[in-house]
Each structure stands twice: as structure tokens, then as C-alpha cells.
Amino acid sequence: MSKKEAVSMSPSRAGVVVTLIGIALILVGAAMYVLPGPGLPFLLLGLAVAVAGAALWFTDRKASS
């Protein structure tokens, strides 16, 4: 059996992925406002994740240029 190497992801790409996850959580939270469920916690969590991902993405873009 061969060992699998760890897949490395650049901080810029990781920032984009985290931002997209945050946007998905925001959309789920918005849907839960009209559907039964905890809408506000999902909106706040999605906003926090999206901002963290955007910060990671923009700081890597600034460092590489």
C-alpha cells in the first residue's frame, strides 16, 4: 500500500471555499426565516464565516502582489 500525500490548499483558495460556505449558511438562515427553524443563528454564523473567509482571501491576495 502506498501512502497518500496530504493535499495542500493555498490560503487564497481556502478563503474562497470558506466564503462560499458562509454564503450558503446565510442563504439557509434566510430560508429559515420563512420556514420553521432557527434563522437568526444561521444568519449570524454564516456572516461570521463569510467575513472570515473574505479576510483570509484578501490578506493572501495582498501578500502575494
Phi and psi restraints in degrees (value plus and minus 20) as a CYANA .aco file:
   2 SER   PHI    -121.0   -81.0
   2 SER   PSI     130.4   170.4
   3 LYS   PHI    -100.2   -60.2
   3 LYS   PSI     119.6   159.6
   4 LYS   PHI    -107.6   -67.6
   4 LYS   PSI     116.9   156.9
   5 GLU   PHI    -101.9   -61.9
   5 GLU   PSI     128.2   168.2
   6 ALA   PHI     -90.2   -50.2
   6 ALA   PSI     116.6   156.6
   7 VAL   PHI    -102.7   -62.7
   7 VAL   PSI     104.5   144.5
   8 SER   PHI    -118.4   -78.4
   8 SER   PSI     117.6   157.6
   9 MET   PHI    -142.6  -102.6
   9 MET   PSI     113.6   153.6
  10 SER   PHI     -87.5   -47.5
  10 SER   PSI     132.4   172.4
  11 PRO   PHI     -79.7   -39.7
  11 PRO   PSI     -52.4   -12.4
  12 SER   PHI     -85.6   -45.6
  12 SER   PSI     -65.6   -25.6
  13 ARG   PHI     -87.5   -47.5
  13 ARG   PSI     -59.1   -19.1
  14 ALA   PHI     -83.0   -43.0
  14 ALA   PSI     -58.0   -18.0
  15 GLY   PHI     -82.5   -42.5
  15 GLY   PSI     -60.5   -20.5
  16 VAL   PHI     -85.0   -45.0
  16 VAL   PSI     -63.0   -23.0
  17 VAL   PHI     -83.7   -43.7
  17 VAL   PSI     -64.6   -24.6
  18 VAL   PHI     -85.1   -45.1
  18 VAL   PSI     -58.8   -18.8
  19 THR   PHI     -83.6   -43.6
  19 THR   PSI     -61.7   -21.7
  20 LEU   PHI     -85.8   -45.8
  20 LEU   PSI     -56.8   -16.8
  21 ILE   PHI     -84.3   -44.3
  21 ILE   PSI     -61.4   -21.4
  22 GLY   PHI     -82.0   -42.0
  22 GLY   PSI     -61.4   -21.4
  23 ILE   PHI     -84.5   -44.5
  23 ILE   PSI     -59.3   -19.3
  24 ALA   PHI     -82.8   -42.8
  24 ALA   PSI     -60.7   -20.7
  25 LEU   PHI     -85.9   -45.9
  25 LEU   PSI     -56.9   -16.9
  26 ILE   PHI     -82.9   -42.9
  26 ILE   PSI     -63.1   -23.1
  27 LEU   PHI     -85.5   -45.5
  27 LEU   PSI     -58.5   -18.5
  28 VAL   PHI     -84.2   -44.2
  28 VAL   PSI     -62.3   -22.3
  29 GLY   PHI     -83.8   -43.8
  29 GLY   PSI     -58.9   -18.9
  30 ALA   PHI     -85.7   -45.7
  30 ALA   PSI     -58.7   -18.7
  31 ALA   PHI     -86.7   -46.7
  31 ALA   PSI     -53.2   -13.2
  32 MET   PHI     -93.5   -53.5
  32 MET   PSI     -29.8    10.2
  33 TYR   PHI     -89.6   -49.6
  33 TYR   PSI     -54.1   -14.1
  34 VAL   PHI    -118.6   -78.6
  34 VAL   PSI     -42.3    -2.3
  35 LEU   PHI    -118.9   -78.9
  35 LEU   PSI     140.5   180.5
  36 PRO   PHI     -88.8   -48.8
  36 PRO   PSI     110.1   150.1
  37 GLY   PHI     134.7   174.7
  37 GLY   PSI     150.5   190.5
  38 PRO   PHI    -101.8   -61.8
  38 PRO   PSI      66.4   106.4
  39 GLY   PHI     -89.8   -49.8
  39 GLY   PSI     -66.0   -26.0
  40 LEU   PHI     -83.5   -43.5
  40 LEU   PSI     -65.0   -25.0
  41 PRO   PHI     -80.7   -40.7
  41 PRO   PSI     -57.5   -17.5
  42 PHE   PHI     -89.1   -49.1
  42 PHE   PSI     -57.5   -17.5
  43 LEU   PHI     -83.0   -43.0
  43 LEU   PSI     -66.0   -26.0
  44 LEU   PHI     -86.9   -46.9
  44 LEU   PSI     -61.1   -21.1
  45 LEU   PHI     -84.6   -44.6
  45 LEU   PSI     -63.9   -23.9
  46 GLY   PHI     -82.8   -42.8
  46 GLY   PSI     -59.1   -19.1
  47 LEU   PHI     -85.4   -45.4
  47 LEU   PSI     -63.4   -23.4
  48 ALA   PHI     -84.1   -44.1
  48 ALA   PSI     -62.3   -22.3
  49 VAL   PHI     -88.0   -48.0
  49 VAL   PSI     -61.0   -21.0
  50 ALA   PHI     -85.3   -45.3
  50 ALA   PSI     -61.0   -21.0
  51 VAL   PHI     -86.9   -46.9
  51 VAL   PSI     -60.3   -20.3
  52 ALA   PHI     -84.1   -44.1
  52 ALA   PSI     -62.0   -22.0
  53 GLY   PHI     -85.4   -45.4
  53 GLY   PSI     -61.0   -21.0
  54 ALA   PHI     -86.1   -46.1
  54 ALA   PSI     -59.0   -19.0
  55 ALA   PHI     -83.9   -43.9
  55 ALA   PSI     -61.6   -21.6
  56 LEU   PHI     -83.7   -43.7
  56 LEU   PSI     -62.3   -22.3
  57 TRP   PHI     -85.8   -45.8
  57 TRP   PSI     -68.2   -28.2
  58 PHE   PHI     -91.1   -51.1
  58 PHE   PSI     -54.9   -14.9
  59 THR   PHI     -89.1   -49.1
  59 THR   PSI     -54.9   -14.9
  60 ASP   PHI     -91.1   -51.1
  60 ASP   PSI     -57.4   -17.4
  61 ARG   PHI     -84.4   -44.4
  61 ARG   PSI     -59.8   -19.8
  62 LYS   PHI     -88.8   -48.8
  62 LYS   PSI     -56.7   -16.7
  63 ALA   PHI     -91.7   -51.7
  63 ALA   PSI     -51.9   -11.9
  64 SER   PHI    -103.7   -63.7
  64 SER   PSI     -35.8     4.2
